[in-house]
Amino acid sequence: MKTNANPMHSAHTAPRCTAKAKATGNRCKSPAKRGWQVCRMHGAGGGAPTGPANGAWVHGDRSQAVEQNRRTLMALVKLARDGAASWAR
Ligand SMILES: [Zn+2]
């Protein structure tokens, strides 16, 4: 039977939390949450959900992805409008 459990990769060898104590300057040293630089005590997994799951979501027309698309499109429009004209000179 194949298993993902690796005896050499326990919580002890996991990446450590990068948070530092203000008083002592020592690292937290707790295992960091997967995909995070910090442990669960230092904010990993916290925060509001993004996208429609967020309570402030209204219609999505101003979401990050849409705004990024708009910026890319406007850059292309600007390029087509005066970028090409200045190159042709
Ligand atoms: Zn920590």
PDB file of the backbone (N, CA, C, O) and the ligand in Angstrom, with CONECT records:
HET     ZN  A 101       1
ATOM      1  N   MET A   1       0.842  -1.210   0.000  1.00  0.00           N
ATOM      2  CA  MET A   1       0.000   0.000   0.000  1.00  0.00           C
ATOM      3  C   MET A   1       0.863   1.240   0.000  1.00  0.00           C
ATOM      4  O   MET A   1       1.825   1.344   0.761  1.00  0.00           O
ATOM      5  N   LYS A   2       0.510   2.188  -0.868  1.00  0.00           N
ATOM      6  CA  LYS A   2       1.284   3.429  -0.950  1.00  0.00           C
ATOM      7  C   LYS A   2       0.677   4.482  -0.031  1.00  0.00           C
ATOM      8  O   LYS A   2      -0.538   4.678   0.005  1.00  0.00           O
ATOM      9  N   THR A   3       1.540   5.144   0.701  1.00  0.00           N
ATOM     10  CA  THR A   3       1.058   6.180   1.627  1.00  0.00           C
ATOM     11  C   THR A   3       1.898   7.435   1.490  1.00  0.00           C
ATOM     12  O   THR A   3       3.085   7.372   1.169  1.00  0.00           O
ATOM     13  N   ASN A   4       1.273   8.572   1.737  1.00  0.00           N
ATOM     14  CA  ASN A   4       1.993   9.847   1.669  1.00  0.00           C
ATOM     15  C   ASN A   4       2.744  10.140   2.962  1.00  0.00           C
ATOM     16  O   ASN A   4       3.546  11.072   3.032  1.00  0.00           O
ATOM     17  N   ALA A   5       2.474   9.333   3.981  1.00  0.00           N
ATOM     18  CA  ALA A   5       3.109   9.582   5.271  1.00  0.00           C
ATOM     19  C   ALA A   5       4.594   9.272   5.170  1.00  0.00           C
ATOM     20  O   ALA A   5       4.981   8.134   4.906  1.00  0.00           O
ATOM     21  N   ASN A   6       5.415  10.277   5.379  1.00  0.00           N
ATOM     22  CA  ASN A   6       6.858  10.125   5.335  1.00  0.00           C
ATOM     23  C   ASN A   6       7.414  10.232   6.751  1.00  0.00           C
ATOM     24  O   ASN A   6       7.302  11.283   7.383  1.00  0.00           O
ATOM     25  N   PRO A   7       8.010   9.160   7.250  1.00  0.00           N
ATOM     26  CA  PRO A   7       8.503   9.195   8.640  1.00  0.00           C
ATOM     27  C   PRO A   7       9.575  10.252   8.848  1.00  0.00           C
ATOM     28  O   PRO A   7       9.785  10.706   9.972  1.00  0.00           O
ATOM     29  N   MET A   8      10.270  10.658   7.754  1.00  0.00           N
ATOM     30  CA  MET A   8      11.307  11.675   7.876  1.00  0.00           C
ATOM     31  C   MET A   8      10.737  13.083   7.771  1.00  0.00           C
ATOM     32  O   MET A   8      11.468  14.063   7.916  1.00  0.00           O
ATOM     33  N   HIS A   9       9.424  13.189   7.516  1.00  0.00           N
ATOM     34  CA  HIS A   9       8.834  14.518   7.368  1.00  0.00           C
ATOM     35  C   HIS A   9       7.702  14.673   8.368  1.00  0.00           C
ATOM     36  O   HIS A   9       6.539  14.804   7.986  1.00  0.00           O
ATOM     37  N   SER A  10       8.039  14.659   9.628  1.00  0.00           N
ATOM     38  CA  SER A  10       7.040  14.832  10.670  1.00  0.00           C
ATOM     39  C   SER A  10       6.851  16.321  10.936  1.00  0.00           C
ATOM     40  O   SER A  10       7.462  17.161  10.276  1.00  0.00           O
ATOM     41  N   ALA A  11       6.002  16.637  11.905  1.00  0.00           N
ATOM     42  CA  ALA A  11       5.797  18.037  12.274  1.00  0.00           C
ATOM     43  C   ALA A  11       7.090  18.656  12.780  1.00  0.00           C
ATOM     44  O   ALA A  11       7.254  19.876  12.782  1.00  0.00           O
ATOM     45  N   HIS A  12       8.006  17.793  13.210  1.00  0.00           N
ATOM     46  CA  HIS A  12       9.266  18.308  13.765  1.00  0.00           C
ATOM     47  C   HIS A  12      10.186  18.848  12.684  1.00  0.00           C
ATOM     48  O   HIS A  12      10.961  19.772  12.933  1.00  0.00           O
ATOM     49  N   THR A  13      10.108  18.272  11.465  1.00  0.00           N
ATOM     50  CA  THR A  13      10.966  18.746  10.384  1.00  0.00           C
ATOM     51  C   THR A  13      10.253  19.772   9.516  1.00  0.00           C
ATOM     52  O   THR A  13      10.840  20.305   8.575  1.00  0.00           O
ATOM     53  N   ALA A  14       8.984  20.054   9.826  1.00  0.00           N
ATOM     54  CA  ALA A  14       8.204  21.011   9.038  1.00  0.00           C
ATOM     55  C   ALA A  14       8.831  22.394   9.137  1.00  0.00           C
ATOM     56  O   ALA A  14       9.525  22.687  10.111  1.00  0.00           O
ATOM     57  N   PRO A  15       8.593  23.269   8.124  1.00  0.00           N
ATOM     58  CA  PRO A  15       9.107  24.634   8.197  1.00  0.00           C
ATOM     59  C   PRO A  15       8.604  25.331   9.450  1.00  0.00           C
ATOM     60  O   PRO A  15       7.450  25.171   9.849  1.00  0.00           O
ATOM     61  N   ARG A  16       9.482  26.101  10.059  1.00  0.00           N
ATOM     62  CA  ARG A  16       9.122  26.750  11.329  1.00  0.00           C
ATOM     63  C   ARG A  16       8.443  28.094  11.088  1.00  0.00           C
ATOM     64  O   ARG A  16       8.630  28.737  10.055  1.00  0.00           O
ATOM     65  N   CYS A  17       7.653  28.490  12.072  1.00  0.00           N
ATOM     66  CA  CYS A  17       7.007  29.805  12.051  1.00  0.00           C
ATOM     67  C   CYS A  17       8.076  30.887  12.091  1.00  0.00           C
ATOM     68  O   CYS A  17       9.040  30.782  12.849  1.00  0.00           O
ATOM     69  N   THR A  18       7.910  31.933  11.273  1.00  0.00           N
ATOM     70  CA  THR A  18       8.926  32.985  11.187  1.00  0.00           C
ATOM     71  C   THR A  18       8.647  34.133  12.142  1.00  0.00           C
ATOM     72  O   THR A  18       9.412  35.096  12.195  1.00  0.00           O
ATOM     73  N   ALA A  19       7.552  34.040  12.901  1.00  0.00           N
ATOM     74  CA  ALA A  19       7.220  35.119  13.835  1.00  0.00           C
ATOM     75  C   ALA A  19       8.290  35.223  14.923  1.00  0.00           C
ATOM     76  O   ALA A  19       8.887  34.229  15.336  1.00  0.00           O
ATOM     77  N   LYS A  20       8.508  36.456  15.368  1.00  0.00           N
ATOM     78  CA  LYS A  20       9.558  36.704  16.355  1.00  0.00           C
ATOM     79  C   LYS A  20       8.961  37.433  17.556  1.00  0.00           C
ATOM     80  O   LYS A  20       8.152  38.348  17.402  1.00  0.00           O
ATOM     81  N   ALA A  21       9.367  37.016  18.749  1.00  0.00           N
ATOM     82  CA  ALA A  21       8.864  37.657  19.968  1.00  0.00           C
ATOM     83  C   ALA A  21       9.525  39.015  20.142  1.00  0.00           C
ATOM     84  O   ALA A  21      10.747  39.130  20.050  1.00  0.00           O
ATOM     85  N   LYS A  22       8.721  40.045  20.393  1.00  0.00           N
ATOM     86  CA  LYS A  22       9.266  41.395  20.554  1.00  0.00           C
ATOM     87  C   LYS A  22      10.180  41.473  21.772  1.00  0.00           C
ATOM     88  O   LYS A  22      11.222  42.127  21.742  1.00  0.00           O
ATOM     89  N   ALA A  23       9.776  40.801  22.836  1.00  0.00           N
ATOM     90  CA  ALA A  23      10.519  40.921  24.099  1.00  0.00           C
ATOM     91  C   ALA A  23      11.889  40.252  24.023  1.00  0.00           C
ATOM     92  O   ALA A  23      12.895  40.840  24.422  1.00  0.00           O
ATOM     93  N   THR A  24      11.925  39.019  23.510  1.00  0.00           N
ATOM     94  CA  THR A  24      13.165  38.249  23.540  1.00  0.00           C
ATOM     95  C   THR A  24      13.892  38.226  22.212  1.00  0.00           C
ATOM     96  O   THR A  24      15.095  37.972  22.168  1.00  0.00           O
ATOM     97  N   GLY A  25      13.167  38.493  21.109  1.00  0.00           N
ATOM     98  CA  GLY A  25      13.779  38.406  19.790  1.00  0.00           C
ATOM     99  C   GLY A  25      13.908  36.977  19.302  1.00  0.00           C
ATOM    100  O   GLY A  25      14.470  36.735  18.234  1.00  0.00           O
ATOM    101  N   ASN A  26      13.396  36.029  20.070  1.00  0.00           N
ATOM    102  CA  ASN A  26      13.465  34.623  19.668  1.00  0.00           C
ATOM    103  C   ASN A  26      12.369  34.302  18.659  1.00  0.00           C
ATOM    104  O   ASN A  26      11.280  34.875  18.681  1.00  0.00           O
ATOM    105  N   ARG A  27      12.700  33.361  17.769  1.00  0.00           N
ATOM    106  CA  ARG A  27      11.705  32.875  16.825  1.00  0.00           C
ATOM    107  C   ARG A  27      10.642  32.063  17.563  1.00  0.00           C
ATOM    108  O   ARG A  27      10.893  31.516  18.637  1.00  0.00           O
ATOM    109  N   CYS A  28       9.463  31.996  16.970  1.00  0.00           N
ATOM    110  CA  CYS A  28       8.348  31.240  17.550  1.00  0.00           C
ATOM    111  C   CYS A  28       8.658  29.747  17.575  1.00  0.00           C
ATOM    112  O   CYS A  28       8.422  29.068  18.575  1.00  0.00           O
ATOM    113  N   LYS A  29       9.189  29.247  16.460  1.00  0.00           N
ATOM    114  CA  LYS A  29       9.643  27.853  16.339  1.00  0.00           C
ATOM    115  C   LYS A  29       8.518  26.826  16.273  1.00  0.00           C
ATOM    116  O   LYS A  29       8.801  25.632  16.170  1.00  0.00           O
ATOM    117  N   SER A  30       7.269  27.237  16.327  1.00  0.00           N
ATOM    118  CA  SER A  30       6.182  26.273  16.101  1.00  0.00           C
ATOM    119  C   SER A  30       6.177  25.897  14.621  1.00  0.00           C
ATOM    120  O   SER A  30       6.622  26.685  13.786  1.00  0.00           O
ATOM    121  N   PRO A  31       5.685  24.716  14.285  1.00  0.00           N
ATOM    122  CA  PRO A  31       5.606  24.368  12.865  1.00  0.00           C
ATOM    123  C   PRO A  31       4.654  25.313  12.136  1.00  0.00           C
ATOM    124  O   PRO A  31       3.543  25.573  12.598  1.00  0.00           O
ATOM    125  N   ALA A  32       5.108  25.824  10.982  1.00  0.00           N
ATOM    126  CA  ALA A  32       4.262  26.737  10.209  1.00  0.00           C
ATOM    127  C   ALA A  32       3.145  25.960   9.533  1.00  0.00           C
ATOM    128  O   ALA A  32       3.319  24.797   9.168  1.00  0.00           O
ATOM    129  N   LYS A  33       2.003  26.605   9.369  1.00  0.00           N
ATOM    130  CA  LYS A  33       0.886  25.970   8.673  1.00  0.00           C
ATOM    131  C   LYS A  33       1.267  25.796   7.210  1.00  0.00           C
ATOM    132  O   LYS A  33       1.974  26.632   6.648  1.00  0.00           O
ATOM    133  N   ARG A  34       0.805  24.722   6.593  1.00  0.00           N
ATOM    134  CA  ARG A  34       1.122  24.447   5.197  1.00  0.00           C
ATOM    135  C   ARG A  34       0.686  25.629   4.313  1.00  0.00           C
ATOM    136  O   ARG A  34      -0.454  26.088   4.373  1.00  0.00           O
ATOM    137  N   GLY A  35       1.631  26.099   3.498  1.00  0.00           N
ATOM    138  CA  GLY A  35       1.330  27.233   2.625  1.00  0.00           C
ATOM    139  C   GLY A  35       1.477  28.570   3.305  1.00  0.00           C
ATOM    140  O   GLY A  35       1.177  29.601   2.703  1.00  0.00           O
ATOM    141  N   TRP A  36       1.932  28.585   4.548  1.00  0.00           N
ATOM    142  CA  TRP A  36       2.107  29.832   5.291  1.00  0.00           C
ATOM    143  C   TRP A  36       3.514  29.910   5.856  1.00  0.00           C
ATOM    144  O   TRP A  36       4.199  28.898   6.002  1.00  0.00           O
ATOM    145  N   GLN A  37       3.939  31.151   6.176  1.00  0.00           N
ATOM    146  CA  GLN A  37       5.241  31.343   6.797  1.00  0.00           C
ATOM    147  C   GLN A  37       5.127  31.262   8.317  1.00  0.00           C
ATOM    148  O   GLN A  37       6.137  31.143   9.011  1.00  0.00           O
ATOM    149  N   VAL A  38       3.909  31.325   8.830  1.00  0.00           N
ATOM    150  CA  VAL A  38       3.715  31.402  10.273  1.00  0.00           C
ATOM    151  C   VAL A  38       2.808  30.274  10.760  1.00  0.00           C
ATOM    152  O   VAL A  38       2.124  29.622   9.970  1.00  0.00           O
ATOM    153  N   CYS A  39       2.817  30.060  12.057  1.00  0.00           N
ATOM    154  CA  CYS A  39       1.975  29.030  12.652  1.00  0.00           C
ATOM    155  C   CYS A  39       0.562  29.575  12.851  1.00  0.00           C
ATOM    156  O   CYS A  39       0.300  30.754  12.615  1.00  0.00           O
ATOM    157  N   ARG A  40      -0.337  28.704  13.286  1.00  0.00           N
ATOM    158  CA  ARG A  40      -1.735  29.128  13.435  1.00  0.00           C
ATOM    159  C   ARG A  40      -1.891  30.166  14.528  1.00  0.00           C
ATOM    160  O   ARG A  40      -2.848  30.940  14.522  1.00  0.00           O
ATOM    161  N   MET A  41      -0.929  30.188  15.495  1.00  0.00           N
ATOM    162  CA  MET A  41      -1.011  31.178  16.567  1.00  0.00           C
ATOM    163  C   MET A  41      -0.624  32.568  16.068  1.00  0.00           C
ATOM    164  O   MET A  41      -0.951  33.576  16.695  1.00  0.00           O
ATOM    165  N   HIS A  42       0.083  32.610  14.921  1.00  0.00           N
ATOM    166  CA  HIS A  42       0.567  33.890  14.410  1.00  0.00           C
ATOM    167  C   HIS A  42      -0.138  34.292  13.120  1.00  0.00           C
ATOM    168  O   HIS A  42       0.443  34.968  12.271  1.00  0.00           O
ATOM    169  N   GLY A  43      -1.370  33.881  12.980  1.00  0.00           N
ATOM    170  CA  GLY A  43      -2.208  34.426  11.908  1.00  0.00           C
ATOM    171  C   GLY A  43      -2.435  33.519  10.720  1.00  0.00           C
ATOM    172  O   GLY A  43      -3.212  33.874   9.833  1.00  0.00           O
ATOM    173  N   ALA A  44      -1.783  32.344  10.658  1.00  0.00           N
ATOM    174  CA  ALA A  44      -1.992  31.472   9.510  1.00  0.00           C
ATOM    175  C   ALA A  44      -3.440  31.000   9.459  1.00  0.00           C
ATOM    176  O   ALA A  44      -4.019  30.632  10.481  1.00  0.00           O
ATOM    177  N   GLY A  45      -4.014  31.013   8.271  1.00  0.00           N
ATOM    178  CA  GLY A  45      -5.386  30.545   8.111  1.00  0.00           C
ATOM    179  C   GLY A  45      -6.425  31.566   8.519  1.00  0.00           C
ATOM    180  O   GLY A  45      -7.626  31.307   8.435  1.00  0.00           O
ATOM    181  N   GLY A  46      -5.963  32.742   8.967  1.00  0.00           N
ATOM    182  CA  GLY A  46      -6.916  33.748   9.417  1.00  0.00           C
ATOM    183  C   GLY A  46      -7.359  34.663   8.297  1.00  0.00           C
ATOM    184  O   GLY A  46      -6.996  34.464   7.138  1.00  0.00           O
ATOM    185  N   GLY A  47      -8.143  35.664   8.647  1.00  0.00           N
ATOM    186  CA  GLY A  47      -8.604  36.638   7.674  1.00  0.00           C
ATOM    187  C   GLY A  47      -9.919  36.246   7.041  1.00  0.00           C
ATOM    188  O   GLY A  47     -10.355  35.098   7.127  1.00  0.00           O
ATOM    189  N   ALA A  48     -10.547  37.226   6.399  1.00  0.00           N
ATOM    190  CA  ALA A  48     -11.835  36.979   5.765  1.00  0.00           C
ATOM    191  C   ALA A  48     -11.630  36.224   4.457  1.00  0.00           C
ATOM    192  O   ALA A  48     -10.585  36.374   3.823  1.00  0.00           O
ATOM    193  N   PRO A  49     -12.600  35.419   4.041  1.00  0.00           N
ATOM    194  CA  PRO A  49     -12.479  34.728   2.771  1.00  0.00           C
ATOM    195  C   PRO A  49     -12.516  35.706   1.606  1.00  0.00           C
ATOM    196  O   PRO A  49     -13.144  36.761   1.698  1.00  0.00           O
ATOM    197  N   THR A  50     -11.843  35.360   0.505  1.00  0.00           N
ATOM    198  CA  THR A  50     -11.871  36.210  -0.684  1.00  0.00           C
ATOM    199  C   THR A  50     -13.002  35.753  -1.597  1.00  0.00           C
ATOM    200  O   THR A  50     -13.525  34.647  -1.455  1.00  0.00           O
ATOM    201  N   GLY A  51     -13.369  36.617  -2.529  1.00  0.00           N
ATOM    202  CA  GLY A  51     -14.394  36.259  -3.495  1.00  0.00           C
ATOM    203  C   GLY A  51     -15.794  36.351  -2.922  1.00  0.00           C
ATOM    204  O   GLY A  51     -16.018  37.033  -1.923  1.00  0.00           O
ATOM    205  N   PRO A  52     -16.734  35.667  -3.552  1.00  0.00           N
ATOM    206  CA  PRO A  52     -18.145  35.771  -3.143  1.00  0.00           C
ATOM    207  C   PRO A  52     -18.389  35.351  -1.700  1.00  0.00           C
ATOM    208  O   PRO A  52     -19.399  35.727  -1.106  1.00  0.00           O
ATOM    209  N   ALA A  53     -17.464  34.568  -1.129  1.00  0.00           N
ATOM    210  CA  ALA A  53     -17.628  34.122   0.256  1.00  0.00           C
ATOM    211  C   ALA A  53     -17.436  35.275   1.230  1.00  0.00           C
ATOM    212  O   ALA A  53     -17.856  35.195   2.385  1.00  0.00           O
ATOM    213  N   ASN A  54     -16.790  36.365   0.758  1.00  0.00           N
ATOM    214  CA  ASN A  54     -16.564  37.513   1.638  1.00  0.00           C
ATOM    215  C   ASN A  54     -17.864  38.294   1.818  1.00  0.00           C
ATOM    216  O   ASN A  54     -18.626  38.490   0.871  1.00  0.00           O
ATOM    217  N   GLY A  55     -18.098  38.737   3.060  1.00  0.00           N
ATOM    218  CA  GLY A  55     -19.337  39.443   3.356  1.00  0.00           C
ATOM    219  C   GLY A  55     -19.489  40.759   2.616  1.00  0.00           C
ATOM    220  O   GLY A  55     -20.608  41.238   2.433  1.00  0.00           O
ATOM    221  N   ALA A  56     -18.361  41.362   2.180  1.00  0.00           N
ATOM    222  CA  ALA A  56     -18.413  42.651   1.497  1.00  0.00           C
ATOM    223  C   ALA A  56     -18.609  42.494  -0.009  1.00  0.00           C
ATOM    224  O   ALA A  56     -18.689  43.487  -0.732  1.00  0.00           O
ATOM    225  N   TRP A  57     -18.686  41.251  -0.483  1.00  0.00           N
ATOM    226  CA  TRP A  57     -18.859  40.986  -1.926  1.00  0.00           C
ATOM    227  C   TRP A  57     -20.207  41.522  -2.372  1.00  0.00           C
ATOM    228  O   TRP A  57     -21.233  41.188  -1.779  1.00  0.00           O
ATOM    229  N   VAL A  58     -20.219  42.349  -3.412  1.00  0.00           N
ATOM    230  CA  VAL A  58     -21.471  42.916  -3.882  1.00  0.00           C
ATOM    231  C   VAL A  58     -21.870  42.284  -5.219  1.00  0.00           C
ATOM    232  O   VAL A  58     -22.876  41.578  -5.289  1.00  0.00           O
ATOM    233  N   HIS A  59     -21.098  42.526  -6.271  1.00  0.00           N
ATOM    234  CA  HIS A  59     -21.443  41.927  -7.551  1.00  0.00           C
ATOM    235  C   HIS A  59     -20.240  41.383  -8.312  1.00  0.00           C
ATOM    236  O   HIS A  59     -20.405  40.703  -9.325  1.00  0.00           O
ATOM    237  N   GLY A  60     -19.019  41.679  -7.828  1.00  0.00           N
ATOM    238  CA  GLY A  60     -17.831  41.100  -8.450  1.00  0.00           C
ATOM    239  C   GLY A  60     -17.249  41.922  -9.580  1.00  0.00           C
ATOM    240  O   GLY A  60     -16.176  41.587 -10.082  1.00  0.00           O
ATOM    241  N   ASP A  61     -17.925  43.003 -10.006  1.00  0.00           N
ATOM    242  CA  ASP A  61     -17.419  43.817 -11.104  1.00  0.00           C
ATOM    243  C   ASP A  61     -16.163  44.585 -10.717  1.00  0.00           C
ATOM    244  O   ASP A  61     -15.448  45.076 -11.591  1.00  0.00           O
ATOM    245  N   ARG A  62     -15.887  44.696  -9.438  1.00  0.00           N
ATOM    246  CA  ARG A  62     -14.688  45.383  -8.981  1.00  0.00           C
ATOM    247  C   ARG A  62     -13.718  44.416  -8.313  1.00  0.00           C
ATOM    248  O   ARG A  62     -12.835  44.851  -7.574  1.00  0.00           O
ATOM    249  N   SER A  63     -13.858  43.136  -8.552  1.00  0.00           N
ATOM    250  CA  SER A  63     -12.969  42.155  -7.930  1.00  0.00           C
ATOM    251  C   SER A  63     -11.568  42.284  -8.504  1.00  0.00           C
ATOM    252  O   SER A  63     -11.385  42.856  -9.578  1.00  0.00           O
ATOM    253  N   GLN A  64     -10.586  41.760  -7.797  1.00  0.00           N
ATOM    254  CA  GLN A  64      -9.187  41.883  -8.211  1.00  0.00           C
ATOM    255  C   GLN A  64      -8.966  41.341  -9.612  1.00  0.00           C
ATOM    256  O   GLN A  64      -8.272  41.962 -10.418  1.00  0.00           O
ATOM    257  N   ALA A  65      -9.551  40.186  -9.908  1.00  0.00           N
ATOM    258  CA  ALA A  65      -9.347  39.564 -11.209  1.00  0.00           C
ATOM    259  C   ALA A  65      -9.922  40.443 -12.308  1.00  0.00           C
ATOM    260  O   ALA A  65      -9.295  40.626 -13.352  1.00  0.00           O
ATOM    261  N   VAL A  66     -11.106  40.986 -12.079  1.00  0.00           N
ATOM    262  CA  VAL A  66     -11.761  41.828 -13.083  1.00  0.00           C
ATOM    263  C   VAL A  66     -10.964  43.115 -13.282  1.00  0.00           C
ATOM    264  O   VAL A  66     -10.769  43.557 -14.415  1.00  0.00           O
ATOM    265  N   GLU A  67     -10.500  43.723 -12.175  1.00  0.00           N
ATOM    266  CA  GLU A  67      -9.721  44.958 -12.267  1.00  0.00           C
ATOM    267  C   GLU A  67      -8.411  44.717 -13.005  1.00  0.00           C
ATOM    268  O   GLU A  67      -7.952  45.575 -13.759  1.00  0.00           O
ATOM    269  N   GLN A  68      -7.802  43.540 -12.786  1.00  0.00           N
ATOM    270  CA  GLN A  68      -6.546  43.210 -13.468  1.00  0.00           C
ATOM    271  C   GLN A  68      -6.788  43.077 -14.966  1.00  0.00           C
ATOM    272  O   GLN A  68      -5.997  43.553 -15.780  1.00  0.00           O
ATOM    273  N   ASN A  69      -7.901  42.416 -15.320  1.00  0.00           N
ATOM    274  CA  ASN A  69      -8.247  42.289 -16.734  1.00  0.00           C
ATOM    275  C   ASN A  69      -8.465  43.659 -17.353  1.00  0.00           C
ATOM    276  O   ASN A  69      -8.030  43.924 -18.474  1.00  0.00           O
ATOM    277  N   ARG A  70      -9.155  44.541 -16.596  1.00  0.00           N
ATOM    278  CA  ARG A  70      -9.449  45.880 -17.102  1.00  0.00           C
ATOM    279  C   ARG A  70      -8.147  46.656 -17.338  1.00  0.00           C
ATOM    280  O   ARG A  70      -7.996  47.343 -18.348  1.00  0.00           O
ATOM    281  N   ARG A  71      -7.194  46.534 -16.372  1.00  0.00           N
ATOM    282  CA  ARG A  71      -5.916  47.239 -16.510  1.00  0.00           C
ATOM    283  C   ARG A  71      -5.171  46.757 -17.746  1.00  0.00           C
ATOM    284  O   ARG A  71      -4.632  47.561 -18.507  1.00  0.00           O
ATOM    285  N   THR A  72      -5.140  45.425 -17.946  1.00  0.00           N
ATOM    286  CA  THR A  72      -4.455  44.852 -19.099  1.00  0.00           C
ATOM    287  C   THR A  72      -5.107  45.360 -20.387  1.00  0.00           C
ATOM    288  O   THR A  72      -4.427  45.768 -21.329  1.00  0.00           O
ATOM    289  N   LEU A  73      -6.430  45.324 -20.403  1.00  0.00           N
ATOM    290  CA  LEU A  73      -7.171  45.761 -21.592  1.00  0.00           C
ATOM    291  C   LEU A  73      -6.901  47.231 -21.887  1.00  0.00           C
ATOM    292  O   LEU A  73      -6.668  47.603 -23.038  1.00  0.00           O
ATOM    293  N   MET A  74      -6.933  48.087 -20.827  1.00  0.00           N
ATOM    294  CA  MET A  74      -6.726  49.512 -21.017  1.00  0.00           C
ATOM    295  C   MET A  74      -5.305  49.804 -21.490  1.00  0.00           C
ATOM    296  O   MET A  74      -5.082  50.733 -22.265  1.00  0.00           O
ATOM    297  N   ALA A  75      -4.335  48.999 -21.016  1.00  0.00           N
ATOM    298  CA  ALA A  75      -2.951  49.161 -21.459  1.00  0.00           C
ATOM    299  C   ALA A  75      -2.848  48.844 -22.947  1.00  0.00           C
ATOM    300  O   ALA A  75      -2.139  49.529 -23.684  1.00  0.00           O
ATOM    301  N   LEU A  76      -3.558  47.803 -23.387  1.00  0.00           N
ATOM    302  CA  LEU A  76      -3.556  47.434 -24.803  1.00  0.00           C
ATOM    303  C   LEU A  76      -4.233  48.517 -25.639  1.00  0.00           C
ATOM    304  O   LEU A  76      -3.771  48.863 -26.726  1.00  0.00           O
ATOM    305  N   VAL A  77      -5.345  49.047 -25.105  1.00  0.00           N
ATOM    306  CA  VAL A  77      -6.061  50.112 -25.813  1.00  0.00           C
ATOM    307  C   VAL A  77      -5.161  51.335 -25.965  1.00  0.00           C
ATOM    308  O   VAL A  77      -5.097  51.951 -27.029  1.00  0.00           O
ATOM    309  N   LYS A  78      -4.463  51.674 -24.873  1.00  0.00           N
ATOM    310  CA  LYS A  78      -3.557  52.835 -24.896  1.00  0.00           C
ATOM    311  C   LYS A  78      -2.433  52.591 -25.904  1.00  0.00           C
ATOM    312  O   LYS A  78      -2.044  53.486 -26.653  1.00  0.00           O
ATOM    313  N   LEU A  79      -1.922  51.357 -25.903  1.00  0.00           N
ATOM    314  CA  LEU A  79      -0.845  50.998 -26.831  1.00  0.00           C
ATOM    315  C   LEU A  79      -1.327  51.120 -28.271  1.00  0.00           C
ATOM    316  O   LEU A  79      -0.626  51.641 -29.138  1.00  0.00           O
ATOM    317  N   ALA A  80      -2.549  50.626 -28.506  1.00  0.00           N
ATOM    318  CA  ALA A  80      -3.111  50.672 -29.850  1.00  0.00           C
ATOM    319  C   ALA A  80      -3.373  52.114 -30.270  1.00  0.00           C
ATOM    320  O   ALA A  80      -3.238  52.461 -31.443  1.00  0.00           O
ATOM    321  N   ARG A  81      -3.756  52.965 -29.285  1.00  0.00           N
ATOM    322  CA  ARG A  81      -4.122  54.344 -29.603  1.00  0.00           C
ATOM    323  C   ARG A  81      -2.902  55.218 -29.893  1.00  0.00           C
ATOM    324  O   ARG A  81      -2.789  55.792 -30.976  1.00  0.00           O
ATOM    325  N   ASP A  82      -1.975  55.320 -28.908  1.00  0.00           N
ATOM    326  CA  ASP A  82      -0.832  56.203 -29.146  1.00  0.00           C
ATOM    327  C   ASP A  82       0.508  55.478 -29.190  1.00  0.00           C
ATOM    328  O   ASP A  82       1.486  56.025 -29.700  1.00  0.00           O
ATOM    329  N   GLY A  83       0.569  54.253 -28.663  1.00  0.00           N
ATOM    330  CA  GLY A  83       1.815  53.504 -28.707  1.00  0.00           C
ATOM    331  C   GLY A  83       2.238  53.213 -30.129  1.00  0.00           C
ATOM    332  O   GLY A  83       3.377  53.484 -30.509  1.00  0.00           O
ATOM    333  N   ALA A  84       1.341  52.668 -30.913  1.00  0.00           N
ATOM    334  CA  ALA A  84       1.647  52.312 -32.278  1.00  0.00           C
ATOM    335  C   ALA A  84       1.949  53.548 -33.117  1.00  0.00           C
ATOM    336  O   ALA A  84       2.820  53.522 -33.987  1.00  0.00           O
ATOM    337  N   ALA A  85       1.211  54.646 -32.845  1.00  0.00           N
ATOM    338  CA  ALA A  85       1.403  55.868 -33.614  1.00  0.00           C
ATOM    339  C   ALA A  85       2.795  56.438 -33.391  1.00  0.00           C
ATOM    340  O   ALA A  85       3.432  56.934 -34.320  1.00  0.00           O
ATOM    341  N   SER A  86       3.271  56.359 -32.114  1.00  0.00           N
ATOM    342  CA  SER A  86       4.584  56.914 -31.819  1.00  0.00           C
ATOM    343  C   SER A  86       5.696  56.027 -32.369  1.00  0.00           C
ATOM    344  O   SER A  86       6.788  56.503 -32.680  1.00  0.00           O
ATOM    345  N   TRP A  87       5.402  54.721 -32.486  1.00  0.00           N
ATOM    346  CA  TRP A  87       6.417  53.828 -33.042  1.00  0.00           C
ATOM    347  C   TRP A  87       6.597  54.059 -34.533  1.00  0.00           C
ATOM    348  O   TRP A  87       7.697  53.940 -35.074  1.00  0.00           O
ATOM    349  N   ALA A  88       5.479  54.396 -35.189  1.00  0.00           N
ATOM    350  CA  ALA A  88       5.508  54.520 -36.652  1.00  0.00           C
ATOM    351  C   ALA A  88       6.309  55.730 -37.086  1.00  0.00           C
ATOM    352  O   ALA A  88       6.689  55.836 -38.252  1.00  0.00           O
ATOM    353  N   ARG A  89       6.567  56.634 -36.174  1.00  0.00           N
ATOM    354  CA  ARG A  89       7.292  57.837 -36.518  1.00  0.00           C
ATOM    355  C   ARG A  89       8.724  57.567 -36.961  1.00  0.00           C
ATOM    356  O   ARG A  89       9.457  58.502 -37.283  1.00  0.00           O
TER     357      ARG A  89
HETATM  358 ZN    ZN A 101       4.238  31.188  15.456  1.00  0.00          ZN2+
END
